[in-house]
């Protein structure tokens, strides 16, 4: 097979030694080509060009942001996407069962290509931007924004940095008066203060523990919505504790609305709000049109 390996050399788990071992393993039985990302949006262009040129698989050694860009470039094509964990969290790779170690993940990939272990999946699209595992409107997007402002520390203390930023954002950097009007498949869900739209579960990982905000999300169905009616400690703290367990409380919390199998929704803010997809902060908007795009992307499964 023709395989393009896209590498983000600045990703936290990417080292020169690992990169050499990964290249050697992939080139043993496949025609391997190599490309490095150099700027925002570059991976999408590289992946799109590879698909146009007839490459069979695009493997991405990077974090979730670069993986998201590559998925965007491959959507609608038959070129498969393979995730190799190179970032600090690697949500999508871990969700589908890929090893957290990049070299072991490469060995999994080699065996998967031998078996032709491919799966066609659906993805989410919001205002033209695609996402593999989730979209956040409001609070978590600002948390990610604050983390990015301290990005030099991320390779060393990624998860403690996220926890610190969450508390710091809640107390100092986010306007908790922002409200959203949510409509899903024509149904008015009312007003919320924070919204997550999931294509997979878990939402993320805290260390080795999955954080589950909607247990009904999955690659075998359309999108799932988790809407917080308010951002009080009375809603966030029990919900966070539940998310780190079996998410039982989230499913019955009076201030949290869950929906699943949603194909279209709109998120309209009463003022501009931050948003993010797959952990990538995208700035401020006042309105999001979100839809589920079935049969959109081929991925390589372990």
SESEKOL-620225 format. One record per residue: x, y, z negated of N, C-alpha, C in turn. Coordinates in steps of 0.1 Angstrom, whole numbers, plus 5000, padded with zeros to 4 digits. Each point is the difference from the previous one (the first is absolute). Layout:
# SESEKOL-620225
XYZXYZXYZ;...
This chain:
# SESEKOL-620225
500849885000499250125000500950135000;499450105006500750134998499550074988;501050044991499750064987500750134999;499250104997500650134997500150024984;501150024995500250034985500150154998;499050064994500050144997500550014985;501050084998500750014987499950154995;499550024988500250134994501249994990;501150065004501249984993500050074986;499050094998499950074988499149944990;499349895004499149934991500849944988;499349994989500749974987500649865000;499449905007500549865000500949975011;500350095009500849985012501450034997;500849895001501550024998500749945013;501250045002500749965012500249855000;500349944989500149854999498849935003;498950044995498749945003499650015014;500350125006499650025014500849915009;501349984997500849915008499449854999;499749964988499449864998498749995008;499250104999498750005007500149995015;500950095005500350005015500549865004;500949944993500649875003498949895001;499150004990499049904999499050015011;499650135004499050025010500649985014;501350025002500649995013500449865003;499949904991500449875002499249935010;498750025000499149935009499150105008;500250134999499250095007500950115006;499450075010500750115007499750124992;501050044992499850114990500550135005;499150104998500450145003499950084987;500850114999500050074987499850155003;499250064991499750145000499950064986;500650124998499950064987499050125001;499350024989499150125000500850124995;499750115006500850124997499150124996;498749995001499250114996498549954999;499250084994498649974998499349975014;499349895000499349975012500849925010;501349994998500949935009499649855002;499749944989499749855001498849975008;499050095000498849985009500450015015;500950095003500450015014500949885004;500849964991500849885003499249875002;499049994991499149885001499250005013;499450125003499250025012500849975012;501250055001500949975011500449865002;500149934988500449865000498849925006;498850034996498849935005499950025015;500250125004499950035015501049925008;501249984993501149935007499949854999;499049954994499849854999500649934988;500450074990500649944988498949924993;500449884995499049914994499750044986;501150034992499850034986500850134996;499450094993500750114994500249974985;501249984995500249984986500550134994;499550034988500350134994500649984986;501350034999500750004988500050144994;499050034991499850134995498949994989;499650124996498950014990498650015007;499050024992498650005006499850115010;500650124998499850115009500549975014;501249945001500549975014499249885006;499549914991499249895005498750055005;499450104993498850065005500150065014;501250075002500250075013500149895011;500749894997500249905010498649935003;499249984990498749955002499150095009;500250134998499350105008500449995015;501349975002500549995013499649875007;499749904993499749875005498549975001;499250084994498549985001499550005014;499249905003499549995013500849925010;501249964996500949925008500049864995;500749915007500249864996501349974993;500950104999501249994993499849994985;500649904994499749974985500950094991;499550034989500750084990500549904988;501250014997500649924989500650094989;499649984988500450094989501249934993;501150084998501149964992500250104989;499949964987500050104990501350084998;499950135003501250084999499850124990;498850024996499750114991499949964985;499550094992499949984986498849924995;498950005008498849934996499649895010;500050045013499749905011498649944998;499050084999498749954996499549905010;500050035013499449925010500749865001;501450015000500749875001499749914989;499950054988499749924988498649955000;499150085005498649965001499849885009;500749995011499949885009500949894996;500750014989500849884995501550005004;500550115005501450015004500950024988;501149934999500950014989500550154998;500250034988500550144996501550025004;500749895002501450005004500150015015;500650105006500150025015500649885007;501049944994500749895007499149885000;499449974989499049894999498850025009;499650135000498950035009500349985015;501350025003500449975014500049865003;500449914990499949865002498649965002;499050064993498649975002499650045014;500550115005499650055013500549905011;501249954998500649915010499149885001;499649944989499149895000498650035005;499550124997498750045005500050015016;501150055005500150015015500149875006;500749904993500049875005498649945001;499250024990498649954999499050085008;500550125005499150105006498850034991;500450044988499050034989499650155001;499050025009499550135003498650014996;499650124996498650034996499650145006;498850005006499450135005499250064989;500250124997499350074988499450135005;499150054991499450135002500850104991;499950135003500650104992499150124998;500450094992499250124998500650115008;499150105004500450125007499350124994;500850104997499450124994500650125007;499150085006500450125008501149975010;499949885005501049965010501249934995;500250004986501249934994499649874995;500749895004499749874996500649964987;499449914993500649954987499849854999;501049934995500049864998499349954987;500350074989499549954987499150104993;500350135000499050094993500250145004;498950084997500050145002499650064986;500650114996499650074988499650145002;498950044995499550145002499950064986;500950104997500050074987501249974992;499749954988501049994989501349925004;499849885005501249925003500950065011;499450075009500850075010500950104994;499550084991500850104993501149934992;499749894994501049924992501249975010;499649955012501149965009500750135005;499350115001500750125004501050044989;499749994988500950034989501249905000;499749885002501149905001501050045011;499550045012500850035011500950124997;499550094992500850124996501249964991;499949884995501149944992500649885006;500050005013500449885008501449954998;500950084995501449964998500049904988;499050004991500049904989499349875004;499250005011499149895003500849875002;501149995006500749885001500449934987;500150084990500649954987498949974990;498950094999499049984990498650025006;499749935011498850025008498849994991;499849894993498749984993499950094988;501050024992499950104989499750145005;500650035012499850135006498550025004;499449895005498650015004499150024987;500349934989499350014988500150144994;501250055000500350144995499250105009;500149985013499350105009498549994999;499549894997498549994998499550084988;500749994989499750084988500250155003;501250035006500450145002499050065010;499549935010499150055010498650024993;499649914992498750024993499950124991;501150034993500150114991500350135006;500950005011500650125005499850045014;499849895009500150035014498849965009;498849984993498949965008498750074995;499250065010498850064996498949904999;499749964988499049904997498650045003;499850125004498650055003499649965015;501049955008499749975014498949885000;499050025009499049905001499849965015;499649875002499849955013498649955002;499550025012498749945004500449885009;499549884996500449885007498849945007;500149975013499049925007500649885006;499449884998500649885005498949925008;500349985013499049935008498650064999;500050135000498750074999499450014986;500649944990499550014987500750114992;499350084993500550114992500449954987;501350004997500549954987500050114989;499750125004500050114990501450064999;500250064988501250084998501049934992;501350015004501149944992501250094999;500949964991501250094997501349945006;499949875004501249945005499649875007;500649985012499549895009501249925005;499949864999501049915007499249925010;500549995012499549915010501049895003;499649884998500949895000499849915012;501149955006499949905011500549874995;500850004989500549884993499950024985;500349904992500150014986501249914996;500950054991499850114991500350145006;499650104993500350145004501550035000;500749954990501450024999500649904990;501250014997500649924989500750094990;500049974988500750064989501049904995;501350015004500949894997499549885008;499949894992499549875006498549995000;499350094994498649994997499150075011;499149925006499150075010499050094994;499750115006499050104995498849985010;498949954994498849975008498950114997;499750085010498950104998498749955006;500149915010498849945006500249865003;499549904992500349865002499449955013;499150075006499349965012500750035013;501150074999500850045012500849885005;500149995013500849905006500150015015;501149935006500250015014499049935008;499249914994498949935007498750075000;500050134996498750075001500350155002;498950085001500250145003500450084987;499950135000500650084990499249994987;500850034989499350014986500350134994;499050054993500150144994500049994985;500850084994500050024985499950144998;498950054994499850144998499850034985;500950084994499950054986499050125000;499049994992499150114998500750124994;500949984991500850114994501449954997;500850094996501449974997500350024985;499149974991500250004986500849894995;500650014989500749894994499149884997;498750034998499049904997499849915012;500350055012499949925012501349945004;501150085000501349965005500749894992;500050024987500849914991499449865000;498749994997499549865001500149945014;499850085010500149955014501449955003;501050084995501449965002500349874993;499649994988500249874992499349885007;498850035005499349895007500749975013;500550105008500749975012501349924999;500650014988501249924997499649864996;498849974998499549874996499249945011;498849964997499249945011498950095006;500150134997499150105005498549974997;499849944988498649974997499350134996;500750094992499350124995499750095012;500950015010499850095011498749965007;499749875001498849965007498750044993;500150044987498850034992500050144994;501150085003500150124993499050105005;499350074991498950095005500550125008;501350044999500550115007500849975013;499949875003500849955012499049935009;500050045013499249945010500849925010;499649875002500749915009499149965012;500650005012499349965011501049915008;499549915008500849915009499449985013;500749955010499649985013499550125007;500750124998499650125005500750025014;499350045010500650025013500250155004;499250094994500250145002499750084987;500850104997499650094989500650145003;499450104993500550135000500350054986;501150074998500350064988500150155002;499150084994500050145002500250074986;501150084999500350074988499350144999;499850044988499550144998501150105001;501249955001501250095003501049905006;501150065004501149915006500549914989;500449885005500549904990501249925007;500949954992501149925005499549865004;500749945010499749875003501349925004;499949874999501249925004499549875006;500849935008499849875005501249924998;499849884995501149904997501150064993;499750094990501150064992500750125007;499550055011500650115007499150124999;500550114993499350124998499850085013;498850045003499750065013499650144999;500050074988499650144999498650024996;499450115004498650044995499050005012;498849954997498950005010498850034992;498950035007498750024994499049895004;500349925010499149905004500849885006;499549884997500649885006498949915007;500249975012499249905007500849875000;499449904993500749874999499249895006;500749915007499349895006500949875000;499449895001500649875001500249965014;501249975004500349965014500349855000;499149915004500249854999501049965012;500649884997500849945011501050105006;500750074991500850115005501549975000;500549914992501449984998500349864997;501149955006500549864997501250024990;499949924990501149994990500549864999;501350004995500649874997499849964986;499449884997499849954987501149914995;500350004987501049904995499549865000;
